Amino acid sequence: MTLSRARRRRRDVTLALTAVPALLLGALAAAPAQAAPADDIRVNEVVTTGSVEDSVELYNKGASTVDLSGWVLKDDDNGSAYTIAAGTTLAPGAFRAFDVHAAFGLGSSDKARLYLPGGTTLVDGHSWSSHSAPSWSRCPDGTGAFKAAAVTLGAANSCGGTGGTSPAAWPGGSSVATADAANVFGGDLSGLHQEGNVLWAAQNSGKLWRLVRDGSGGWKPDTANGWTSGKTLRFPGGSGAPDGEGVTVTGAGAAGGVFVASERNGDASGTSRLSVLRYDVAGTGSALTAVREWNLTASLPATGSNLGFEGITWVPDTALTGAGFKDASTGAPYDPAGYGPHGGGVFFVGVEGTGAVHGYVLQDSGSFTRVATVSTGMAGVMEVQWEPQASRLWAVCDNTCGGQHRTLKVDATGAFAVVAAYSRPTGMPDLNNEGFALAGADECVAGTRPAYWSDDSATGGHALRRGTVTC
């Protein structure tokens, strides 16, 4: 669920760009053990406000891994310091973001400075006189000047700009109607995925719903096999309360398991737990215990515990190889045979706090590999959906972005990139829509087919709405 965050105190003193004096760089170069590696570490991105704030990214532009244990980040106040944990390293060409809000806040006129252990020897820094919009990013990475760009913490900067493609009109009908009976779900309904005559819906409060058609263009809870009130989700072993935010299935359909993206355990809601969980949904009980968990938290930039995974979708290997998709973990064309059994595709998860989409190969063994990090250019991503007919991803933002939708396709470099942006249908208010699903091509009539949204706030007692999109 998207929550407003209180702004920290903001400074109003305009500060000049921090530069490392040439004399200091010379001194660092003369130091036999630390000099060259230290000069390779750059402050690369700063985010001061928005869905994720008070974050500083470092980048290693050198050829050697650097041990960052004990290095210190500061703002413009020498009395404020964030010390990097022991054992933290940064490989060549790697990015690492640090959430510094527990140590200090980054104001509208402030600095982000990096020091060697001890906090007296300056390595690099950046200063600004207005809040990030939405990110201050070095372009190109590690060597260029800072500019406004999309948030890409933990990944290469979006140096084409903010990704601010002017949104076009919604590619479908302007009218939107409710698609559920009143007061069925309450609040917190989030991710959606349509599988033929079934609509799967994940709820933040730790439930999964199996919905069937109601005969009038909408959906209602399945009353068979214990689904009437949704089923309670549990982590492997039967404990906890997954904060279900996104849902999808693979090419095997629900028979191959239903996959839920969760951002935390509701029983420990202050701690991020960015996981994908697989459930066997064939039983009749009132609760579902995950048969597999892929905990991806350590592989991603830190976010607030309520700013993590919001959407998930599955893309077939054949679609990716056919489009020339490049595996970011190897730098080579994606080769499914290079991984063990993994369900025949890649799972793409959307992150609310960064507006990024990450692609993972989730192996049946429980291991995983991140093969893509994609900037959407939006402040947040609340849903992702694969549209096989057009070979494109949909990334959806809620009222944080005015209900904007963006589509992404694999470009000539082998990476997913934004190709279009769309406003929400004019007939739909600016709702807290956290779910989006597209009907299949078999439902196309007169050039359009149904599209569905789930409103986390259940405005007016309705959590589901129905519109159309062009085929």
ZIUR-V153028 format. One record per residue. N is the residue number from 0. PHI is phi in radians with two decimals (none if undefined). PSI is psi in radians with two decimals (* if undefined). BURIAL is # if it has 24 or more other ideal C-beta (glycine too) atoms within 12 Angstrom, else .. Layout:
N|PHI|PSI|BURIAL / N|PHI|PSI|BURIAL
This chain:
0|none|2.36|# / 1|-1.41|2.19|# / 2|-2.12|2.52|. / 3|-1.24|2.53|. / 4|-2.03|2.32|. / 5|-1.15|2.38|. / 6|-1.32|2.40|. / 7|-1.29|2.96|. / 8|-1.07|2.51|. / 9|-2.09|2.39|. / 10|-1.56|2.68|# / 11|-2.16|0.34|. / 12|-1.64|2.11|. / 13|-1.29|2.21|. / 14|-2.01|2.57|# / 15|-1.40|2.76|. / 16|-1.05|2.23|. / 17|-1.29|2.27|# / 18|-2.23|2.52|. / 19|-1.45|2.03|# / 20|-0.99|2.52|. / 21|-1.03|-0.61|. / 22|-1.11|-0.70|. / 23|-1.14|-0.74|# / 24|-1.08|-0.65|. / 25|-1.12|-0.70|. / 26|-1.14|-0.70|. / 27|-1.10|-0.70|# / 28|-1.11|-0.48|. / 29|-1.42|-0.34|. / 30|-1.27|2.12|. / 31|-1.13|-0.67|. / 32|-1.68|-0.52|. / 33|-1.95|-0.30|# / 34|-0.96|-1.18|. / 35|-1.07|-0.80|. / 36|-1.04|-0.70|# / 37|-1.07|-0.72|# / 38|-1.23|-0.28|# / 39|-1.42|-0.25|# / 40|-1.62|2.12|# / 41|-2.09|2.50|# / 42|-1.18|2.08|# / 43|-2.00|-0.45|# / 44|-2.72|2.49|# / 45|-2.35|2.28|# / 46|-2.12|2.12|# / 47|-1.83|-0.39|# / 48|-2.72|2.94|# / 49|1.95|-2.74|# / 50|-1.10|-0.59|# / 51|-2.22|2.32|# / 52|-2.42|2.97|# / 53|0.97|0.90|# / 54|-2.24|2.45|# / 55|-2.23|2.23|# / 56|-1.83|2.40|# / 57|-1.92|2.65|# / 58|-2.37|2.44|# / 59|-1.77|1.85|# / 60|-1.57|0.04|# / 61|-1.60|-2.89|. / 62|-1.93|0.06|. / 63|-2.26|2.59|. / 64|-1.19|2.41|. / 65|-2.04|2.32|# / 66|-1.46|2.04|. / 67|-1.69|0.16|# / 68|-0.94|2.17|. / 69|1.43|-0.08|. / 70|-1.11|2.75|# / 71|-2.20|2.33|# / 72|-1.85|2.41|# / 73|-2.36|2.76|# / 74|-1.63|-2.52|# / 75|-1.47|0.00|# / 76|-1.87|2.03|. / 77|-1.13|-0.30|. / 78|-1.44|-0.13|. / 79|-1.83|2.26|# / 80|-2.62|2.44|# / 81|-2.03|2.08|# / 82|-1.70|2.19|# / 83|-1.22|2.38|# / 84|-1.12|2.60|. / 85|-1.04|2.50|. / 86|1.51|0.04|. / 87|-1.46|2.17|# / 88|-2.18|2.82|. / 89|-2.34|2.00|# / 90|-1.31|2.83|. / 91|-0.98|2.31|. / 92|1.31|0.11|. / 93|-1.65|2.77|# / 94|-2.11|2.54|# / 95|-2.55|2.16|# / 96|-1.77|2.52|# / 97|-2.18|2.18|# / 98|-1.51|1.92|# / 99|-1.78|0.14|# / 100|-1.09|-0.45|# / 101|-1.23|-0.35|. / 102|-1.75|-0.66|# / 103|-2.90|2.81|# / 104|-1.80|2.54|# / 105|-1.68|2.05|# / 106|-1.55|-3.09|# / 107|-1.26|-0.33|# / 108|-2.39|1.80|. / 109|-2.81|-3.02|# / 110|-2.38|2.73|# / 111|-2.21|2.02|# / 112|-2.16|2.51|# / 113|-2.04|2.28|# / 114|-2.21|2.70|# / 115|-1.21|2.89|# / 116|-0.89|2.39|. / 117|1.83|-0.46|. / 118|1.34|0.36|. / 119|-2.04|-0.40|. / 120|-1.73|1.91|# / 121|-1.27|2.34|# / 122|-1.82|-0.85|# / 123|-2.85|2.89|# / 124|-3.01|2.97|# / 125|-2.57|2.54|# / 126|-2.28|2.83|# / 127|-2.66|2.88|# / 128|-2.11|0.14|# / 129|-2.69|2.77|. / 130|-1.05|2.67|# / 131|-1.06|2.56|# / 132|-2.37|1.27|# / 133|-1.60|-0.12|# / 134|-2.38|2.53|# / 135|-1.65|2.02|# / 136|-2.21|2.42|# / 137|-1.41|2.23|# / 138|-2.32|2.10|# / 139|-1.26|2.93|. / 140|-0.92|2.31|# / 141|1.42|-0.36|# / 142|-2.28|-0.42|. / 143|-1.50|-3.09|. / 144|-1.42|2.81|. / 145|-1.44|2.50|# / 146|-2.59|2.86|# / 147|-1.23|2.34|# / 148|-2.73|3.07|# / 149|-1.24|2.70|# / 150|-1.28|2.16|# / 151|-2.38|0.63|# / 152|-0.88|2.24|# / 153|1.51|0.09|# / 154|-2.56|3.02|# / 155|-0.99|2.50|# / 156|-1.20|2.62|# / 157|-1.54|1.41|# / 158|-1.38|0.02|# / 159|-1.37|-0.12|. / 160|2.19|-2.71|. / 161|-1.41|-0.04|# / 162|1.23|0.37|# / 163|-1.40|0.90|. / 164|-0.99|2.22|# / 165|-1.10|2.13|. / 166|-1.20|2.41|# / 167|-1.55|2.97|. / 168|-1.11|2.64|. / 169|-0.97|2.29|# / 170|-1.43|1.13|# / 171|3.09|-2.86|# / 172|-1.21|2.66|# / 173|-1.46|-0.37|. / 174|-1.48|2.56|. / 175|-2.38|2.40|# / 176|-2.20|2.78|. / 177|-1.18|2.62|# / 178|-2.23|0.38|# / 179|-2.57|2.84|# / 180|-1.29|2.81|. / 181|-1.20|2.43|. / 182|1.04|0.64|. / 183|-1.48|-0.79|# / 184|-1.80|-0.42|# / 185|1.23|-2.83|. / 186|-1.42|3.05|. / 187|1.39|0.18|# / 188|-1.25|2.29|# / 189|-2.19|-1.88|# / 190|-1.14|2.58|# / 191|-2.24|2.64|# / 192|-2.69|2.14|# / 193|-1.60|2.26|# / 194|-2.18|1.49|# / 195|1.11|-2.06|. / 196|-1.59|0.27|. / 197|-2.17|2.39|# / 198|-2.02|2.01|# / 199|-1.50|2.41|# / 200|-2.39|2.24|# / 201|-1.72|2.44|# / 202|-2.09|2.38|# / 203|-0.96|-0.56|# / 204|-1.34|0.27|# / 205|1.49|0.69|# / 206|-2.26|2.68|# / 207|-2.13|2.33|# / 208|-1.96|2.45|# / 209|-1.94|1.94|# / 210|-1.87|2.54|# / 211|-2.17|2.87|# / 212|-1.16|2.50|# / 213|-1.72|0.05|. / 214|1.53|-0.08|. / 215|-2.27|0.48|. / 216|1.60|0.00|# / 217|-2.05|-2.81|# / 218|-2.38|2.64|# / 219|-2.47|2.77|# / 220|-1.10|2.41|# / 221|-1.15|2.31|# / 222|-1.67|0.00|. / 223|-1.65|2.72|. / 224|0.98|0.58|. / 225|1.46|0.22|. / 226|-1.62|-0.01|# / 227|-0.93|-0.74|. / 228|-1.95|0.37|. / 229|1.33|2.89|# / 230|-2.03|2.40|# / 231|-1.24|2.37|# / 232|-1.69|2.52|# / 233|-2.33|2.69|# / 234|-1.29|2.94|# / 235|-0.94|2.43|. / 236|1.64|-0.22|. / 237|1.62|0.15|. / 238|-1.85|2.96|. / 239|1.32|3.08|# / 240|-2.40|1.56|# / 241|-1.00|2.33|# / 242|-1.45|1.43|# / 243|-1.19|2.12|# / 244|-2.09|-0.50|# / 245|-2.42|2.72|# / 246|-2.58|2.51|# / 247|-2.77|2.98|# / 248|-2.30|2.89|# / 249|-1.63|-2.98|# / 250|-1.11|-0.31|. / 251|-1.41|-0.10|. / 252|1.25|-2.94|. / 253|-1.08|-0.40|# / 254|-1.08|-0.45|. / 255|-1.60|0.12|# / 256|1.87|2.58|# / 257|-1.82|2.29|# / 258|-1.86|2.23|# / 259|-2.07|2.31|# / 260|-1.63|2.23|# / 261|-2.19|2.46|# / 262|-1.73|-0.23|# / 263|-2.97|2.97|# / 264|-1.63|2.10|# / 265|-1.03|-0.35|# / 266|-1.44|-0.13|. / 267|-2.50|1.10|. / 268|-1.21|-0.21|# / 269|-1.50|0.00|. / 270|-2.11|2.28|. / 271|-1.17|2.46|# / 272|-2.56|1.48|# / 273|-1.45|1.70|# / 274|-2.24|2.66|# / 275|-1.95|2.26|# / 276|-2.10|2.39|# / 277|-1.88|2.29|# / 278|-2.11|2.40|# / 279|-1.49|2.03|. / 280|-1.82|0.30|# / 281|-1.43|-0.25|. / 282|-1.40|-3.06|. / 283|-2.03|0.00|. / 284|-1.24|2.95|. / 285|-1.52|-0.13|. / 286|-2.27|2.65|# / 287|-2.13|2.21|# / 288|-1.83|2.24|# / 289|-1.06|2.38|# / 290|-1.59|-0.19|# / 291|-2.76|2.45|# / 292|-2.22|2.31|# / 293|-1.92|1.78|# / 294|-1.51|1.89|# / 295|-1.75|0.12|# / 296|-0.94|-0.85|# / 297|-1.20|-0.28|. / 298|-1.61|0.03|# / 299|-2.20|2.73|# / 300|-1.04|2.54|# / 301|-1.14|2.46|# / 302|-2.36|2.92|# / 303|-1.06|2.70|# / 304|-1.14|-0.34|# / 305|-1.91|0.39|# / 306|-2.25|0.46|# / 307|-1.67|-2.33|# / 308|-1.10|2.32|# / 309|-2.18|-0.40|# / 310|-2.55|2.77|# / 311|-2.64|2.52|# / 312|-2.59|2.78|# / 313|-2.02|2.34|# / 314|-2.09|2.19|# / 315|-1.09|2.53|# / 316|-0.96|-0.70|# / 317|-1.10|-0.64|. / 318|-1.17|-0.65|# / 319|-1.27|-0.79|# / 320|-1.17|-0.63|# / 321|-1.14|-0.49|. / 322|-1.57|-0.06|# / 323|1.38|0.52|. / 324|-1.09|2.36|# / 325|-1.78|2.35|# / 326|-1.38|1.97|# / 327|-1.17|-0.34|# / 328|-1.39|-0.35|. / 329|-2.06|-0.36|. / 330|1.36|0.07|. / 331|-1.96|2.90|. / 332|-0.94|2.46|. / 333|-1.07|2.23|# / 334|-2.18|1.75|. / 335|-0.99|-0.51|# / 336|-1.18|-0.25|. / 337|-1.34|-0.07|. / 338|-2.12|2.76|# / 339|-1.25|-3.06|. / 340|-0.91|2.27|. / 341|-2.60|0.48|# / 342|1.34|0.13|# / 343|1.32|0.37|# / 344|-2.98|-3.06|# / 345|-2.07|2.39|# / 346|-1.64|2.25|# / 347|-1.91|2.19|# / 348|-2.03|2.43|# / 349|-1.78|2.45|# / 350|-1.95|2.17|# / 351|-1.12|-0.80|# / 352|-1.23|-0.38|# / 353|-2.04|-0.26|# / 354|1.26|0.29|# / 355|-1.78|2.74|# / 356|-2.10|2.29|# / 357|-2.07|2.40|# / 358|-1.80|2.32|# / 359|-2.27|2.39|# / 360|-1.52|2.03|# / 361|-1.83|1.81|# / 362|-1.34|2.61|# / 363|-1.02|-0.44|. / 364|-1.25|-0.27|. / 365|1.85|-0.21|. / 366|-1.42|2.90|. / 367|-2.68|2.78|# / 368|-2.45|2.28|# / 369|-1.46|2.12|# / 370|-1.96|-0.03|# / 371|-2.81|2.51|# / 372|-2.33|2.14|# / 373|-2.16|2.26|# / 374|-1.54|2.25|# / 375|-1.59|-0.27|# / 376|1.38|0.05|# / 377|-1.79|2.75|# / 378|-1.17|-0.43|# / 379|-2.75|2.74|# / 380|-2.14|2.12|# / 381|-1.86|-0.24|# / 382|-2.74|2.57|# / 383|-2.31|2.44|# / 384|-2.46|2.40|# / 385|-1.64|2.26|# / 386|-1.89|1.73|# / 387|-1.12|-0.56|. / 388|-1.11|-0.53|. / 389|-1.94|0.05|. / 390|0.86|0.91|# / 391|-2.50|2.67|# / 392|-1.64|2.48|# / 393|-1.84|2.30|# / 394|-2.06|2.27|# / 395|-2.13|2.34|# / 396|-1.96|2.62|# / 397|-1.54|-2.58|# / 398|-1.19|-0.14|# / 399|-1.03|-0.59|# / 400|-2.05|0.34|# / 401|1.24|0.38|# / 402|1.31|0.55|# / 403|-1.33|2.54|# / 404|-2.08|2.48|# / 405|-2.28|2.56|# / 406|-1.97|2.55|# / 407|-2.33|2.48|# / 408|-2.36|2.80|# / 409|-1.24|2.19|# / 410|-1.68|-2.97|. / 411|-1.15|-0.34|. / 412|-1.50|-0.10|. / 413|1.58|0.14|# / 414|-1.97|2.66|# / 415|-1.25|2.38|# / 416|-2.48|2.64|# / 417|-1.16|2.29|# / 418|-2.01|-0.34|# / 419|-2.79|2.70|# / 420|-2.29|2.49|# / 421|-2.33|2.44|# / 422|-1.27|2.80|# / 423|-1.18|2.80|# / 424|-0.98|2.45|# / 425|-1.11|-0.42|. / 426|-1.45|0.02|. / 427|-1.92|2.20|# / 428|-1.05|2.93|. / 429|-1.38|1.43|. / 430|-1.59|2.89|# / 431|-1.47|1.05|# / 432|-1.31|2.03|# / 433|-1.93|-0.03|# / 434|-2.32|2.63|# / 435|-2.67|2.34|# / 436|-2.48|2.53|# / 437|-1.93|2.37|# / 438|-1.21|2.79|# / 439|-1.30|2.92|# / 440|-1.05|-0.43|. / 441|-1.20|-0.17|. / 442|-1.77|0.16|# / 443|-1.19|2.26|. / 444|-2.39|2.14|. / 445|0.93|0.63|. / 446|1.53|0.01|. / 447|-2.31|2.84|# / 448|-2.49|2.87|# / 449|-1.21|2.61|# / 450|-2.33|2.57|# / 451|-2.26|2.56|# / 452|-2.23|2.57|# / 453|-1.99|2.26|# / 454|-1.71|1.93|# / 455|-0.99|-0.50|# / 456|-1.56|-0.10|# / 457|0.87|0.92|# / 458|-1.02|2.26|# / 459|1.15|0.32|. / 460|1.48|0.05|. / 461|-2.02|2.30|# / 462|-1.80|-0.29|# / 463|-2.07|2.43|# / 464|-2.34|2.68|# / 465|-2.22|2.32|# / 466|-2.40|-2.76|# / 467|-2.35|2.75|# / 468|-2.40|2.61|# / 469|-1.15|2.58|# / 470|-1.33|*|.
